[in-house]
Amino acid sequence: MKATGIVRKFDENGRFVIPMELRKKLNLASQDDALEIFVEGDTIILRKYEPSCVFCGNLTDIITYKEKKICKKCAEKINILFED
């Protein structure tokens, strides 16, 4: 991990602001962008959310089926299972 030297305090509602320079670096400009939150020991990790395939974790060629993210390869494999 690389230290940024930026320190932020929580407000009375438990919120803090991610500085604009970090949001720009991660391309988090829109209100529609999302972050994933991970915990590793006593460390909180924030990462830009990228939808991935629910089966294999692939990040490319993602389609949505019944509100689930599936890559085209897994969708093709599922289709083969149900072909007569």
N, C-alpha and C positions, 0 to 999 in steps of 0.2 A: 504494500500500500504506500502511496505517496502522500505525504503531508502537504496540506494547502496553506497552513498558517491562518486559516479562517476559523474564528470561534463565534458561535451564536448561542444565545440564551433562549430558553423556553419562555413563552408568555404565560399569563395566568391560566390559559386554557390548554397548556401543554403543547403548543405549536411553536415551530421555529421556521425561519425563512431560509431557503436555499439561495445563496447569492446568485445574481444574474449571470456572472461570468461562468459559474459552474453549470447553470441551466443551459447557457449557450453552448458550452463545450459538449454537453450530452444531448444537444438538440432537443431540449425540453421547453419549447417556446409556447406551446399551445396549452389551453386549459384541458384539452382532451388527452394530452400525454399523461402517462402513468409511470409510477415507480414500483419496483418489487422491493420488499423489505426482507432481509435475511438476518439471522442472529448466529454469530459464531463465537461461543464463549461469552465474553463481556463486550463484544464488538457488534455494532449494528451496521449492516451494509445496505446501502441504497443503490439500486441499479435500474437503469431505464428498462421498462417492461417491453419486451418483444414477444408477441404471441408465438407459441411454438406448438408443434404437433402433440396432442395428448398421448399418443402411442410411442413415438420415437424421440421426441424432443427437437426434431428438425425445425429450423427457423425459416427455411425457404419454401416457396411454392405452397403457402398455406391457404386453405379454403375453409369456409365455415359451413358446418352441417349441423343443424339442430342446436345452434349456439355453442358448438364445440369446434375447436381449431384442429384441423387434420391436414397433413401434407398430402400432396397428390400421390406420392408413392404408396403411402399407407391406404389411401382411398382406393387405389388400383388393386392393392392386395386384398382388401375387404371385398371389393367387387368380384374378384376371381373366386373367393370362397363361396359366394352365393350364386355363381353361374351354374346353369344346368348342363 
